[in-house]
Amino acid sequence: MIPSSLNYHKAGSVEEALDLLEKYGDDAKLLAGGHSLIPVLKLRLNDTEHLIDIGKIPELKEIKEESGNIVIGAGVTHGAIVESDLIKEKLPIFSEGADLIGDVQVRNFGTIGGSIAHADPASDWPAMMLAVDATMHIQSKPGKGSGNEKREVKAEDFFMGLFTTDLAEDEILTAISIPIPPAGTKNTYVKFMQPASRFSVVGCAAMITRNNGKCENVRLAFSGASAKPYRAKGAESILEGADYNDENIAAAIEKVTEGVSVLSDHFATEEYRAHLAKVYAKRALKALN
Ligand SMILES: Cc1cc2nc3c(=O)[nH]c(=O)nc-3n(C[C@H](O)[C@H](O)[C@H](O)COP(=O)(O)OP(=O)(O)OC[C@H]3O[C@@H](n4cnc5c(N)ncnc54)[C@H](O)[C@@H]3O)c2cc1C
């Protein structure tokens, strides 16, 4: 299928993209890697008159270390994250997680910002964003969007539901910043993938800092299990301040879907997904040994 005819605009900077968004308003959509938006347009699940291509804006393509944070431009591809030495060294969970996304073509076109803005419940980045306590950096024209030209939103507040985030139509996600985890921290991302697309049926991101054998800063987050990514706070609280051992991990994984409305679809029933959440939480936590 091909999308209905539309006008293509290539933005050279964030300011230019914001000008175009203001000019075309509700008739425009941002295009990053196109690996979620183009299929949606081809299937006519959405329609737009103007595509504003932000895929080649240099300022959205940077990965850098700044004031104790890793800052990743929204336009960085999943593949560039896999290849980044800085990420491999300081945030291995992102190297591992990005490498599990789709296939080579998807990783070379799809962007971290596009994935986060799209907020597909089966996408991988949202669980990782919650686990590493990421902050989203958002920009709009003065007086537009939330009323601020630049604002920051914690991952915890950013993901609001099925394909729904805190982003307004006239805002651009420009970057994601992640505090560099303290010494003694281990983190990982594992998933049970849909065999054809490799989207997560259930994905689990885990992070623990070990201090004198005790677990600190425990974060356990899920994609795919529910309409909205979430942290399993009941499970986290069992491990927080406790010894890292099989008994405590077994008690924690019993809580991973507590209070959560687990999804059910033709890939996996609610019961099976809840089971997968336990299995993958156990694998993630054990990998932090
Ligand atoms: C075959 C296939 C397999 C896939 N497998 C996986 C997988 O295993 N795991 C996974 O997580 N994902 C998977 N994906 C999705 C892929 O990662 C997409 O690239 C990603 O979800 C969207 O990123 P994009 O850059 O392509 O965004 P686009 O498709 O260009 O845009 C998506 C949406 O986000 C908006 N947007 C884009 N950038 C911004 C921004 N900076 N600010 C505000 N809004 C913005 C667009 O307007 C659009 O509404 C797969 C996709 C395909 C086609």
The ligand as an SDF file (V2000), in Angstrom:
LIG
                    3D

 53 58  0  0  0  0  0  0  0  0999 V2000
    9.4970   -4.4720   11.0810 C   0  0  0  0  0  0  0  0  0  0  0  0
    9.6160   -3.5950   12.3060 C   0  0  0  0  0  0  0  0  0  0  0  0
   10.0920   -4.1680   13.4710 C   0  0  0  0  0  0  0  0  0  0  0  0
   10.2000   -3.3820   14.6300 C   0  0  0  0  0  0  0  0  0  0  0  0
   10.6350   -3.9720   15.7730 N   0  0  0  0  0  0  0  0  0  0  0  0
   10.7320   -3.2370   16.9030 C   0  0  0  0  0  0  0  0  0  0  0  0
   11.1800   -3.8260   18.1140 C   0  0  0  0  0  0  0  0  0  0  0  0
   11.5570   -5.0000   18.1880 O   0  0  0  0  0  0  0  0  0  0  0  0
   11.2000   -3.0310   19.2150 N   0  0  0  0  0  0  0  0  0  0  0  0
   10.8470   -1.7080   19.1880 C   0  0  0  0  0  0  0  0  0  0  0  0
   10.8860   -1.0510   20.2180 O   0  0  0  0  0  0  0  0  0  0  0  0
   10.4420   -1.1260   18.0390 N   0  0  0  0  0  0  0  0  0  0  0  0
   10.3820   -1.8480   16.9050 C   0  0  0  0  0  0  0  0  0  0  0  0
    9.9870   -1.2520   15.7420 N   0  0  0  0  0  0  0  0  0  0  0  0
    9.6560    0.1790   15.7570 C   0  0  0  0  0  0  0  0  0  0  0  0
   10.8960    0.9850   15.3990 C   0  0  0  0  0  0  0  0  0  0  0  0
   11.7910    0.9700   16.4920 O   0  0  0  0  0  0  0  0  0  0  0  0
   10.5430    2.4440   15.0700 C   0  0  0  0  0  0  0  0  0  0  0  0
   11.6450    2.9630   14.4500 O   0  0  0  0  0  0  0  0  0  0  0  0
   10.2170    3.3400   16.2150 C   0  0  0  0  0  0  0  0  0  0  0  0
    9.1690    2.8750   16.9800 O   0  0  0  0  0  0  0  0  0  0  0  0
    9.8110    4.7450   15.7170 C   0  0  0  0  0  0  0  0  0  0  0  0
   10.9460    5.4700   15.4470 O   0  0  0  0  0  0  0  0  0  0  0  0
   11.0740    6.2870   14.0900 P   0  0  0  0  0  0  0  0  0  0  0  0
   12.3170    7.1070   14.2190 O   0  0  0  0  0  0  0  0  0  0  0  0
   10.9960    5.3520   12.9560 O   0  0  0  0  0  0  0  0  0  0  0  0
    9.8170    7.2640   14.1830 O   0  0  0  0  0  0  0  0  0  0  0  0
    8.7440    7.6930   13.0830 P   0  0  0  0  0  0  0  0  0  0  0  0
    8.0720    6.5010   12.5350 O   0  0  0  0  0  0  0  0  0  0  0  0
    9.3560    8.6350   12.1130 O   0  0  0  0  0  0  0  0  0  0  0  0
    7.7450    8.5080   14.0180 O   0  0  0  0  0  0  0  0  0  0  0  0
    6.9230    7.8590   14.9630 C   0  0  0  0  0  0  0  0  0  0  0  0
    6.0300    8.8930   15.6460 C   0  0  0  0  0  0  0  0  0  0  0  0
    6.7880    9.7270   16.5230 O   0  0  0  0  0  0  0  0  0  0  0  0
    6.7120   11.1020   16.1410 C   0  0  0  0  0  0  0  0  0  0  0  0
    8.0670   11.6280   16.3500 N   0  0  0  0  0  0  0  0  0  0  0  0
    9.2150   11.1360   15.8190 C   0  0  0  0  0  0  0  0  0  0  0  0
   10.2700   11.8010   16.3100 N   0  0  0  0  0  0  0  0  0  0  0  0
    9.7810   12.7390   17.1580 C   0  0  0  0  0  0  0  0  0  0  0  0
   10.3860   13.7330   17.9890 C   0  0  0  0  0  0  0  0  0  0  0  0
   11.7210   13.8990   18.0490 N   0  0  0  0  0  0  0  0  0  0  0  0
    9.5840   14.5390   18.7240 N   0  0  0  0  0  0  0  0  0  0  0  0
    8.2330   14.3830   18.6980 C   0  0  0  0  0  0  0  0  0  0  0  0
    7.6030   13.4570   17.9430 N   0  0  0  0  0  0  0  0  0  0  0  0
    8.3680   12.6430   17.1850 C   0  0  0  0  0  0  0  0  0  0  0  0
    6.2470   11.0940   14.6940 C   0  0  0  0  0  0  0  0  0  0  0  0
    5.5400   12.2680   14.3550 O   0  0  0  0  0  0  0  0  0  0  0  0
    5.3490    9.8680   14.6810 C   0  0  0  0  0  0  0  0  0  0  0  0
    4.0730   10.1870   15.1920 O   0  0  0  0  0  0  0  0  0  0  0  0
    9.8630   -2.0040   14.5790 C   0  0  0  0  0  0  0  0  0  0  0  0
    9.4020   -1.4240   13.3970 C   0  0  0  0  0  0  0  0  0  0  0  0
    9.2900   -2.2150   12.2550 C   0  0  0  0  0  0  0  0  0  0  0  0
    8.8280   -1.5570   10.9830 C   0  0  0  0  0  0  0  0  0  0  0  0
  1  2  1  0
  2  3  1  0
  2 52  2  0
  3  4  2  0
  4  5  1  0
  4 50  1  0
  5  6  2  0
  6  7  1  0
  6 13  1  0
  7  8  2  0
  7  9  1  0
  9 10  1  0
 10 11  2  0
 10 12  1  0
 12 13  2  0
 13 14  1  0
 14 15  1  0
 14 50  1  0
 15 16  1  0
 16 17  1  0
 16 18  1  0
 18 19  1  0
 18 20  1  0
 20 21  1  0
 20 22  1  0
 22 23  1  0
 23 24  1  0
 24 25  2  0
 24 26  1  0
 24 27  1  0
 27 28  1  0
 28 29  2  0
 28 30  1  0
 28 31  1  0
 31 32  1  0
 32 33  1  0
 33 34  1  0
 33 48  1  0
 34 35  1  0
 35 36  1  0
 35 46  1  0
 36 37  1  0
 36 45  1  0
 37 38  2  0
 38 39  1  0
 39 40  1  0
 39 45  2  0
 40 41  1  0
 40 42  2  0
 42 43  1  0
 43 44  2  0
 44 45  1  0
 46 47  1  0
 46 48  1  0
 48 49  1  0
 50 51  2  0
 51 52  1  0
 52 53  1  0
M  END
$$$$
